[in-house]
Amino acid sequence: MTIRIAAGTPGGAYHELAEAFAAAIEDGLPGLRCEVLTTAGAEENLRLLTENRADLGIVQGNTLSGQANTPATIDTLVPK
């Protein structure tokens, strides 16, 4: 099984976090493979999630505001 992670641009914080998350998943759950998807950022990540073209994505909380049928949020990275 492959998990697709929408991640932002290489070298950016989102992409680096996605790479680390993918490595942790693959190390901890043998048999799972992760594919880190390069994107233009949070808005594209959200679009890929809503179109079922990504399984996980890194999205800023304010990107979700006002969106209908948004994916579930796992947690925030930086508390307010």
Secondary structure, DSSP 8 states (H G I E B T S, - for coil): -EEEEE--STTSHHHHHHHHHHHHHHHHSTT-EEEEE--SSHHHHHHHHHTTS-SEE---HHHHTT-TT-------SS--
